[in-house]
Amino acid sequence: MKKGKAIHRNELLWTSDYEIVMRYQREFRGCVQYYILAQNRCWFSKLQWFMSTSMLRTLAAKHKTSIRTEQRRTESIRKTPDGPRRCYQITVEREGKKPLVSYFGGISLSYKKDAIIEDRPLQPITFRPGPDLLVRLAAEICELCGAEQNVEVHHIRKLKDLKIKGRKERPRWVRYMAAQQRKTLVLCASCHDDLHAGKPLKRHVA
């Protein structure tokens, strides 16, 4: 927000529409679930309005359109346990697979007196620049050693290319790409040169 009004988020302009909508929904759901036993959860309707406005402004800024245009493009009805609810939805069609769907809204704000709280141990969070390649490039951080200049992109054609017959031990960069399920790796010039030369990558993040 700025001066009491919802504004767009610059850090999300380089991500996909799917990621933008999913990010807002994830953050809003976290707030609502944290106060699941509160009797006045309906007050979150104001937060939902501000977040949806900010989300639409972010999409409009990305595509250089208007809020109304993005609203018409993403408006949808979603079935929930509490009945149909209006929401904003982005669908990414995939050939031979189910489409990817992200949406904002459709969360009940009614009082849940029978809600059960399940406490779980906190998991350590490791910062990563983001899922989209453009965001990772903009961060200018080598994903192996942490260097913050002269970053380049190492690219493979298919993830299965990481599996080479006869290789006894997979290098750290191969394990990292396999774990992240990414075909790209943002590296500094030094790490990139060492990788192609088959040399061990010396500077590793602890």
GIWOLIN-V110857 format. One record per helix or strand. SS is the DSSP state (helix for helix, strand for strand). FROM is the first residue (numbers start at 1). TO is the last residue. If there is no record, write none. Layout:
ss:SS from:FROM to:TO
ss:SS from:FROM to:TO
//
This chain:
ss:strand from:2 to:2
ss:strand from:5 to:5
ss:helix from:10 to:12
ss:helix from:17 to:34
ss:helix from:41 to:63
ss:helix from:67 to:74
ss:strand from:75 to:80
ss:strand from:83 to:94
ss:strand from:97 to:105
ss:helix from:133 to:139
ss:strand from:151 to:155
ss:helix from:159 to:162
ss:helix from:172 to:180
ss:strand from:184 to:188
ss:helix from:189 to:197
//
